[in-house]
Amino acid sequence: MKKSLTILSMFLLLGGTFATKQLSAQTVADIFKSETPITWLGVDYSDMRFIGPLDVNPSQLDEFAKTLNDLFLREPKKYDVAAPFDKQTVTSNLKYVEKANAAMNTDQVLSSDSKDMTRFSMETVAKKVGTYGLNEKGIGLVYITEALNKNDQEAAYWVTFVNMADGKVLLTERVTGKAVGFGFRNYWAGSFYGTLKQIKGGLYKDWKKKYSK
């Protein structure tokens, strides 16, 4: 009897371990299921380049990064992350991005080279996400800012889904948004809003077709 119970206990233990692994093994397909919850990790500005004339002191940019991320949370109706990605449940956890933004080297942000608008690659994004030290369950969504281009009134972001259990990138796509609005904060917040409109307007459906093949 004891032997039978021992075998049963081992079976249940292994089954539980398998179930845990299954829960943490997120896939690209999971991204496109509306019932799959995601965690909004925020907008990472830490390695961006600012091209063109800057209206504020460069030393303030890390603080503006926090201000912008706070704005996106305070105005969820305008900066709605759930609808563009067809999600029923979105929670927020900004601690990883806030840590990255706080460590921004503001001395290296300014640029006069338009090529810096396209300086990232998928490998760049994967490396950046790897520095977060993610150790959570589920799928996270982070915007990694490539550049804010005042000359072209445009910002470039890499919209990135990650498996938070191991920090691996599941999907990343580059999206640009037009900057609009008055004041430094609202102007660049407008570019983020513009990407959400594009994603809701058709980009998300295009990605679903692309990655469902």
C-alpha positions as CSV (number, residue, x, y, z in Angstrom):
1,M,0.0,0.0,0.0
2,K,2.8,2.4,0.9
3,K,4.5,1.6,-2.4
4,S,1.4,2.4,-4.3
5,L,1.0,5.7,-2.5
6,T,4.7,6.5,-3.2
7,I,4.2,5.9,-6.9
8,L,1.0,7.9,-7.0
9,S,2.8,10.8,-5.2
10,M,5.6,10.7,-7.7
11,F,3.2,10.8,-10.6
12,L,1.3,13.8,-9.1
13,L,4.6,15.6,-8.5
14,L,5.8,15.0,-12.0
15,G,2.4,16.0,-13.4
16,G,2.6,19.2,-11.4
17,T,6.1,20.0,-12.6
18,F,5.0,19.4,-16.2
19,A,1.9,21.7,-15.7
20,T,4.2,24.4,-14.3
21,K,6.5,24.2,-17.3
22,Q,3.6,24.3,-19.6
23,L,2.3,27.5,-18.0
24,S,5.7,29.2,-18.3
25,A,6.3,28.0,-21.9
26,Q,4.6,30.9,-23.7
27,T,4.6,30.9,-27.5
28,V,4.0,33.3,-30.3
29,A,0.5,31.8,-30.8
30,D,-0.4,32.7,-27.3
31,I,0.1,36.4,-28.1
32,F,-2.8,36.4,-30.5
33,K,-5.3,34.7,-28.2
34,S,-7.6,37.4,-26.7
35,E,-8.0,35.5,-23.5
36,T,-4.2,35.4,-22.9
37,P,-3.4,38.1,-20.3
38,I,-0.4,40.3,-20.8
39,T,1.6,42.5,-18.6
40,W,2.3,46.0,-19.7
41,L,6.0,46.7,-18.9
42,G,6.1,50.3,-20.2
43,V,8.2,52.3,-22.7
44,D,11.9,51.8,-22.4
45,Y,13.7,55.0,-23.4
46,S,17.1,54.1,-21.9
47,D,19.1,53.5,-25.1
48,M,17.3,55.9,-27.4
49,R,18.8,58.6,-29.6
50,F,17.3,62.1,-29.8
51,I,17.8,63.5,-33.3
52,G,17.5,67.3,-33.9
53,P,17.1,70.2,-31.5
54,L,16.2,69.3,-28.0
55,D,13.7,71.6,-26.1
56,V,14.9,70.5,-22.6
57,N,18.1,69.9,-20.9
58,P,19.5,66.4,-21.8
59,S,20.0,65.7,-18.1
60,Q,16.2,65.8,-17.7
61,L,15.5,63.0,-20.2
62,D,15.5,60.2,-17.6
63,E,12.9,62.1,-15.6
64,F,10.8,62.7,-18.7
65,A,10.9,58.9,-19.3
66,K,9.2,58.4,-16.0
67,T,6.8,61.3,-16.6
68,L,5.7,59.7,-19.9
69,N,5.2,56.2,-18.5
70,D,3.2,57.7,-15.6
71,L,1.0,59.6,-18.1
72,F,0.3,56.4,-20.1
73,L,-1.0,54.8,-16.9
74,R,-2.9,57.8,-15.6
75,E,-4.9,58.1,-18.9
76,P,-5.8,54.5,-19.7
77,K,-8.8,55.5,-21.9
78,K,-6.5,57.5,-24.3
79,Y,-3.4,55.3,-24.1
80,D,-5.4,52.0,-24.1
81,V,-3.0,49.1,-24.5
82,A,-5.7,46.4,-24.3
83,A,-7.9,47.2,-27.4
84,P,-5.1,47.5,-30.0
85,F,-3.8,44.1,-29.1
86,D,-7.3,42.5,-28.6
87,K,-6.7,41.7,-25.0
88,Q,-9.3,41.0,-22.3
89,T,-6.8,41.4,-19.4
90,V,-3.8,43.8,-19.1
91,T,-2.0,44.4,-15.9
92,S,1.0,46.7,-15.4
93,N,4.5,46.2,-14.0
94,L,6.8,49.1,-14.8
95,K,9.7,48.2,-12.4
96,Y,12.0,46.7,-15.0
97,V,11.6,49.6,-17.4
98,E,11.8,52.2,-14.7
99,K,15.1,50.8,-13.6
100,A,16.4,50.8,-17.1
101,N,15.3,54.4,-17.7
102,A,16.8,55.6,-14.5
103,A,20.2,54.3,-15.7
104,M,19.9,56.2,-19.0
105,N,23.2,57.8,-20.0
106,T,21.9,61.2,-20.9
107,D,25.3,62.3,-22.2
108,Q,24.9,59.9,-25.2
109,V,21.3,60.6,-26.1
110,L,21.8,63.6,-28.5
111,S,22.5,62.8,-32.1
112,S,22.8,64.7,-35.4
113,D,22.9,61.5,-37.5
114,S,19.6,60.6,-39.2
115,K,20.9,57.0,-39.5
116,D,20.4,56.6,-35.7
117,M,16.7,56.4,-36.5
118,T,17.3,52.9,-37.7
119,R,20.2,51.7,-35.6
120,F,18.4,48.8,-33.9
121,S,17.8,45.2,-35.0
122,M,16.0,42.2,-33.6
123,E,19.3,41.2,-32.0
124,T,19.6,44.6,-30.3
125,V,16.1,44.2,-28.9
126,A,16.7,40.7,-27.6
127,K,19.9,41.9,-25.9
128,K,18.1,44.8,-24.3
129,V,15.3,42.6,-23.0
130,G,17.9,40.2,-21.6
131,T,19.2,43.0,-19.3
132,Y,15.9,43.3,-17.5
133,G,16.4,40.2,-15.4
134,L,12.7,39.2,-15.9
135,N,11.4,36.5,-13.5
136,E,7.7,36.6,-13.8
137,K,4.9,34.5,-15.2
138,G,3.2,35.1,-18.5
139,I,3.7,37.4,-21.5
140,G,5.0,40.9,-21.2
141,L,4.7,43.8,-23.6
142,V,7.3,46.5,-23.8
143,Y,8.0,49.3,-26.2
144,I,11.8,49.8,-26.7
145,T,12.5,53.3,-28.1
146,E,15.0,53.4,-30.9
147,A,14.9,57.2,-31.6
148,L,12.9,60.4,-31.2
149,N,13.4,62.4,-34.3
150,K,12.5,66.1,-33.9
151,N,13.6,66.9,-37.4
152,D,11.1,64.4,-38.9
153,Q,8.5,64.8,-36.1
154,E,8.5,61.0,-35.6
155,A,9.5,58.4,-33.1
156,A,10.6,54.8,-33.7
157,Y,9.7,52.0,-31.3
158,W,10.1,48.2,-31.2
159,V,6.9,46.7,-30.0
160,T,8.1,43.6,-28.2
161,F,6.3,40.6,-26.6
162,V,8.5,38.6,-24.2
163,N,8.2,35.4,-22.2
164,M,8.7,36.8,-18.8
165,A,9.7,33.5,-17.3
166,D,13.0,33.5,-19.2
167,G,13.3,37.0,-20.8
168,K,13.1,35.6,-24.3
169,V,11.6,37.7,-27.1
170,L,8.6,36.1,-28.6
171,L,7.8,38.8,-31.2
172,T,9.2,42.2,-32.0
173,E,8.0,44.6,-34.7
174,R,9.3,48.1,-35.5
175,V,6.6,50.8,-35.6
176,T,6.9,54.6,-36.0
177,G,4.5,57.2,-34.8
178,K,4.1,60.9,-35.6
179,A,4.7,63.3,-32.7
180,V,1.9,65.8,-32.1
181,G,0.9,68.0,-29.2
182,F,2.0,71.0,-27.2
183,G,4.9,70.7,-24.8
184,F,7.7,68.2,-24.7
185,R,5.7,65.5,-22.8
186,N,2.6,65.7,-24.8
187,Y,4.5,65.9,-28.1
188,W,6.3,62.6,-27.6
189,A,3.3,61.0,-25.9
190,G,1.5,61.7,-29.2
191,S,3.9,59.5,-31.1
192,F,3.1,56.6,-28.7
193,Y,-0.6,57.2,-29.2
194,G,0.0,57.2,-32.9
195,T,1.5,53.7,-32.8
196,L,-1.5,52.4,-30.8
197,K,-3.9,53.8,-33.5
198,Q,-1.9,52.0,-36.2
199,I,-1.8,48.7,-34.4
200,K,-5.6,48.9,-33.8
201,G,-6.2,50.0,-37.3
202,G,-4.6,47.0,-39.0
203,L,-1.1,46.3,-37.9
204,Y,-2.1,43.8,-35.3
205,K,-4.2,41.8,-37.8
206,D,-1.2,41.9,-40.2
207,W,1.1,40.5,-37.5
208,K,-1.5,37.8,-36.7
209,K,-1.5,36.6,-40.3
210,K,2.3,36.8,-40.5
211,Y,3.0,34.8,-37.4
212,S,0.2,32.3,-37.7
213,K,1.7,30.8,-40.8
